Amino acid sequence: MIRAVLALALVMAPTPSGDLDQTVDPGQVQASGRAVLETGHVDIGPRLHDGKWTIQIHDDHAVPSVWRDPAETVLRVRDTAELQVPDDESYAFLGSAPGETVHVVPQTEKPGVVWIGWNTQDPAVMAAISRGVTLNLRGVQGPGAVTVFLQSGNLGAPRVLWSSAKPYPQPLWVETNTHTHANWVFAKTGTYLLAVDVTADLADGSTATARTILRLAVGDSTDPADAFGATFTGPLPSAPVSPAAVAAPAAAGSNALLFVAIAVIATLLLVAALVWRQSTVRRRAGDTR
């Protein structure tokens, strides 16, 4: 069990910043035909191409890199991604018992495991959007729980971004020119469909939304053909989530901190004034003796 804990901690360590430095070539082509991606670097993200907003998969494992349509792409998570859930309350949010085997696409790249992230680095997107986009999980269909979380260091508390155990929609604010990787945990083997959308407030004042279904085949025993043929049949929220609504809580939190800081400073100044006044009174009392 100690080995399992160490293994999980190692693959969920933060990604070195240098590994996230990338530039997307505006001339990268749109690939055609079906593809099964089971190793190497891929990112999910918005793409503005020929005036049309879409969510696509940026396949950086291909040489040269290409964009792929999620409808024609299966992300295959092989058994090389298997890990045991540690006996640690910090990971109770996964919903799996300690010792259970799960498939983990880690925050840091692992040989033999597809490395799934997201980016807002399409040059046309960066030129069109105002501040960022909302990447929103609308639903999950599959044999087990799906959890996506970040962890900033082995001792840092996990930050859950998406969880199939929580109500939908689940919006995630992503700044312009962002490239991020997180931990993706799948509780069971089988075919998974993730319904996602991206909404952007554009610099011209309008709003753009695109939707897609991400297809994943988890486990060596899962045939990617099943993922290609699967259809999302569950209910989905209809209205997109506004980027302004997602970004607002962070701004409100910043204002709250500012007000607290002002209150603390005012209190300190008041205390200092009282101490100075008492000191002055005492000196004057000493002068009259």
C-alpha positions in Angstrom: 0.0 0.0 0.0 2.9 2.4 0.7 4.1 1.8 -2.9 0.7 2.7 -4.2 0.6 5.9 -2.2 4.1 6.9 -3.4 3.2 6.0 -7.0 0.0 8.1 -6.9 1.9 11.0 -5.4 4.6 10.9 -8.0 2.3 10.8 -11.0 0.1 13.6 -9.6 3.0 15.9 -8.9 2.9 19.3 -10.6 4.0 19.6 -14.2 7.3 21.5 -14.6 6.4 24.9 -16.1 8.8 24.4 -18.9 6.8 21.4 -20.1 3.8 23.6 -20.5 5.5 26.2 -22.7 4.2 25.8 -26.2 3.1 27.9 -29.2 0.4 26.7 -31.6 1.2 27.3 -35.2 -1.6 29.2 -37.0 -0.9 27.0 -40.1 -1.5 23.6 -38.4 -3.8 21.6 -40.5 -7.1 19.8 -39.8 -6.6 16.1 -39.9 -9.2 13.8 -41.5 -10.2 10.3 -40.7 -10.5 8.4 -37.5 -7.6 8.3 -35.0 -7.0 6.4 -31.7 -4.6 8.4 -29.5 -3.1 6.2 -26.7 0.2 7.9 -26.0 1.8 11.3 -26.2 0.6 14.9 -25.7 -2.9 16.0 -26.6 -4.9 19.1 -25.6 -8.6 19.9 -25.8 -9.5 23.4 -26.7 -11.5 26.0 -28.7 -10.5 26.6 -32.3 -11.7 29.3 -34.6 -11.3 28.1 -38.2 -12.8 29.7 -41.3 -15.0 31.8 -39.0 -16.5 28.7 -37.2 -16.1 28.1 -33.5 -15.4 24.5 -32.5 -13.9 22.4 -29.8 -11.1 20.3 -31.2 -8.2 18.0 -30.0 -4.7 19.4 -30.6 -2.6 16.3 -31.4 0.9 17.2 -30.5 2.1 13.6 -30.7 1.7 13.7 -34.5 4.6 15.1 -36.5 3.8 17.8 -37.4 1.1 18.6 -34.9 -2.5 18.6 -36.2 -6.0 19.4 -35.1 -8.6 16.6 -34.8 -12.3 16.4 -34.7 -13.5 14.8 -31.3 -16.1 12.9 -33.3 -13.4 11.1 -35.2 -11.0 10.7 -32.2 -10.8 8.2 -29.3 -8.5 8.9 -26.4 -7.4 5.4 -25.3 -6.2 5.0 -21.7 -4.2 1.8 -21.6 -3.5 -0.4 -18.6 -0.2 1.3 -18.2 -2.2 4.0 -16.4 -3.4 1.6 -13.7 -2.8 2.7 -10.1 -4.2 1.7 -6.7 -6.2 4.3 -4.7 -4.1 5.1 -1.6 -5.3 4.7 2.0 -5.4 8.5 2.4 -8.5 10.7 3.2 -7.1 13.3 0.9 -8.3 11.2 -2.0 -11.7 10.2 -0.6 -13.3 12.5 -3.3 -12.5 9.9 -5.9 -15.3 7.7 -4.5 -13.2 4.5 -4.8 -12.1 2.5 -1.8 -8.4 2.3 -0.8 -6.6 -0.4 -2.7 -9.0 -0.3 -5.7 -7.4 -0.1 -9.1 -8.2 2.9 -11.2 -6.9 4.3 -14.4 -5.1 7.7 -14.0 -4.0 10.0 -16.8 -1.5 12.0 -14.7 -0.8 15.7 -14.4 2.8 14.9 -15.5 3.5 13.0 -18.7 4.0 9.3 -18.2 5.4 7.0 -20.9 2.8 4.8 -22.5 -0.1 6.9 -21.2 -1.9 9.5 -23.3 -1.3 12.9 -21.7 -4.6 14.9 -21.8 -4.7 18.6 -21.2 -6.4 21.7 -22.5 -5.3 25.0 -24.0 -6.6 28.3 -25.3 -3.7 28.9 -27.6 -5.2 28.8 -31.1 -3.9 32.1 -32.6 -7.3 32.9 -34.0 -9.0 32.3 -30.7 -6.5 34.4 -28.8 -7.1 37.3 -31.2 -10.9 37.0 -30.9 -11.6 36.5 -27.2 -11.6 39.2 -24.5 -10.2 37.6 -21.3 -10.7 33.9 -21.5 -13.3 31.1 -22.0 -15.5 28.8 -19.9 -14.7 25.1 -20.4 -17.8 23.4 -19.1 -18.6 19.8 -18.3 -22.2 19.1 -19.2 -22.4 15.4 -18.5 -20.6 12.1 -18.2 -21.7 8.7 -19.5 -19.7 5.6 -18.6 -19.3 2.6 -16.4 -17.8 4.4 -13.4 -16.9 7.7 -11.9 -14.7 10.3 -13.6 -12.7 12.9 -11.6 -10.4 15.6 -12.9 -8.3 17.4 -10.4 -5.2 19.5 -9.9 -2.5 19.1 -7.2 0.2 21.6 -6.7 2.9 19.4 -5.1 2.9 16.1 -3.2 1.8 17.9 0.0 -0.7 20.2 -1.6 -4.4 19.6 -1.2 -6.2 18.3 -4.4 -8.4 20.8 -6.2 -11.3 19.0 -7.9 -12.2 20.6 -11.2 -14.7 18.1 -12.6 -16.5 15.2 -11.0 -19.2 13.0 -12.4 -20.5 12.7 -8.8 -21.5 16.4 -8.7 -24.4 18.1 -10.4 -24.0 19.6 -13.9 -23.1 21.9 -15.5 -19.5 22.3 -14.0 -17.9 25.4 -15.5 -14.1 25.9 -15.5 -12.7 29.4 -16.2 -9.6 29.3 -18.5 -7.6 32.4 -19.2 -6.4 33.4 -22.6 -3.2 31.7 -23.8 -3.4 29.0 -21.1 -2.0 25.5 -21.3 -2.8 23.1 -18.4 -2.7 19.5 -17.5 -4.5 17.8 -14.7 -5.1 14.3 -13.3 -7.9 12.4 -14.9 -9.1 9.4 -12.9 -11.5 6.7 -14.2 -12.9 4.3 -11.7 -13.8 1.5 -14.1 -12.7 0.2 -17.4 -15.0 0.8 -20.4 -16.3 3.4 -22.8 -16.7 7.0 -21.5 -18.4 9.9 -23.2 -17.9 13.4 -21.8 -20.2 16.2 -23.0 -18.4 19.5 -22.9 -18.9 23.0 -24.3 -16.8 26.2 -24.4 -18.2 29.7 -24.2 -16.2 32.8 -24.9 -17.0 36.5 -24.5 -15.5 38.0 -27.7 -13.6 41.3 -27.9 -16.3 42.7 -30.2 -18.9 42.2 -27.4 -20.6 39.1 -28.8 -20.5 35.6 -27.3 -19.5 32.3 -29.0 -20.3 28.7 -27.9 -19.2 25.4 -29.2 -20.1 21.9 -28.0 -18.7 18.4 -28.5 -18.5 14.9 -27.1 -15.1 13.5 -26.0 -14.7 9.8 -26.5 -12.5 7.7 -24.3 -11.7 4.0 -24.2 -10.4 3.1 -20.8 -8.5 -0.2 -20.3 -6.8 -2.6 -22.7 -9.9 -4.7 -22.8 -12.1 -1.8 -24.1 -12.4 -1.7 -27.9 -12.0 1.8 -29.3 -14.6 0.9 -31.9 -17.2 0.9 -29.1 -16.3 4.5 -28.3 -16.6 5.5 -31.9 -20.1 4.0 -32.1 -21.4 5.2 -28.7 -24.1 7.8 -28.5 -24.7 10.1 -25.5 -28.3 9.4 -24.4 -28.4 11.1 -21.0 -30.0 14.5 -20.2 -27.9 17.5 -20.7 -28.2 21.1 -19.5 -29.2 23.3 -22.5 -28.0 26.8 -21.6 -24.2 27.5 -21.8 -22.5 29.1 -18.8 -21.4 32.7 -19.2 -17.6 33.3 -18.8 -18.5 36.5 -16.8 -20.5 34.4 -14.4 -17.6 32.1 -13.8 -15.0 34.8 -13.5 -17.1 37.0 -11.2 -16.6 34.9 -8.0 -12.8 35.3 -8.3 -13.2 39.1 -8.6 -15.6 39.2 -5.7 -13.1 37.2 -3.6 -10.4 39.7 -4.5 -12.6 42.6 -3.4 -13.4 40.8 -0.2 -9.7 40.4 0.6 -9.2 44.1 -0.2 -11.9 45.1 2.3 -10.5 42.9 4.9 -7.0 44.3 4.4 -8.4 47.9 4.7 -10.3 47.0 7.9 -7.1 45.5 9.4 -5.0 48.5 8.6 -7.7 50.8 10.0 -7.8 48.8 13.2 -4.0 48.9 13.5 -4.0 52.7 13.0 -6.7 53.1 15.6 -4.8 51.0 18.1 -1.6 53.0 17.4 -3.4 56.3 18.0 -4.8 55.1 21.3 -1.4 53.9 22.5 0.2 57.3 21.4 -2.6 59.2 23.3 -2.1 57.2 26.5 1.6 57.7 26.3 1.2 61.4 25.9 -1.2 61.6 28.8 1.3 59.7 31.0 4.2 62.0 30.1 2.1 65.1 30.8 1.1 63.6 34.2 4.8 63.1 34.9 5.6 66.7 34.1 3.2 68.1 36.7 4.7 66.2 39.6 
